[in-house]
Amino acid sequence: MNLADSGVLAAVLNARGYRPAETEAEADIIILNTCSVREKAEDRVFGRLGELSGLKNMVPGKKFAVVGCMAQRLGERIVDKAPFVDIVLGTDQMFNLPEILEKSNGTPLVHTEFGHENIGVIAPVRDSRFAAYATISRGCGNFCTYCIVPYVRGEERSYPAQEIVNQVRNFVSDGVLEIMLLGQNVNSYRDNELAFADLLKKIAGETDIKRMRFMTSHPKDLSDELIATMASEPKIMAHLHLPLQSGSDRILRRMGRGYTLEHYRHLVDKLRAVQADISLTTDLIVGFPSESEEEFNLTLTAVEKIKFDSAFMFRYSPREGTAAYRFDDDVPDPVKIRRLTKLINLQKKISYEKNQEEIGRIRSVLVDGFSRRSNALLKGKTEGYKTILFAGEPSLLGTIQNIRVTSADSWTLHGDREH
Ligand code: SF4
């Protein structure tokens, strides 16, 4: 979501005549778009500001802006800690940066009011020529007890379906083959009577986009209609990111997630019944307040049984202002670290096994760049959102190729092009 927002902000700035600088030293303004979801992310922003602070006097009038979730959460406190910061704009204010830059006069400007977001669907500046993010909703109304997002991104609101369709059409005329629809909880998307599955069908039917993905889904809102739509609509890639968070029902209840492990497993069974090789990825938190060893073991068992293709795994990080912040953060750090290491090792083994199962299969791959290590290897994503590398000519960039998987480790597949 933050990457997509940075792209939208870049588009807003481009439209006002700003251009990206080659280096931080020569930039007139340095903008940090921030994340608040974990304490570590915020610490890194202050670390980065410290590194960059020496540049303040190198370009006369150089400005610093901190925008996004951390700006929303901390507001003035950012300027207290880093007085050279000129502009702090929260999540609903960040796209007003061009106007606020014009008003900036040496006194720090801090805007974190909600309800002033003046942005509809805007085509973001993209990293990839062939794949694009399309934000379909903002904010979240779920208030999971550990999560800061509803406080920093505000009420959930969906963009009109027709505007999203128009944006996808514009992407297509600009050479985009694949879109990722984004929302904190895409499953609760609503435009009057249109639900998320209807939006997917509308985009698939009314545009020439070749491939569609979406993120993130909430298990409590994943509908049978969506499962059926994923299975029947060939443009929708066979990948679902479905955060489980914990394998313990008591912890899930304390997290305010609104489902049980049994419900989650039932969803996985339904998904796999209609799409046997759907790729499933998840998010998991260890060391949530009061998580016992047995409850952590339930997460391990769930992971072993469900066999996710990959997972984002974190140790619990208390966020001021959330409901869980008032719970006793009683799992000691060394225990959190031990649990996380154990979980990561288990998932690494499962990811390896799942990727070994890919060997011999032919996957449809959108070729969108080169391997980081070698320009002789092209890279792309399979339907299941796995990175695959293969030898090929640069002329294949921006095409969809059939690649036979020949080898794999826990993170990457290698393959050969089928002629
Ligand atoms: S669904 Fe829960 S975890 Fe996800 S953004 Fe909303 S409150 Fe946070």
Boltz pocket constraint, residues with backbone or C-beta under 6 A from the ligand:
constraints:
  - pocket:
      binder: B
      contacts: [[A, 140], [A, 141], [A, 142], [A, 143], [A, 144], [A, 147], [A, 148], [A, 149], [A, 150], [A, 184], [A, 185], [A, 218]]
      max_distance: 6.0
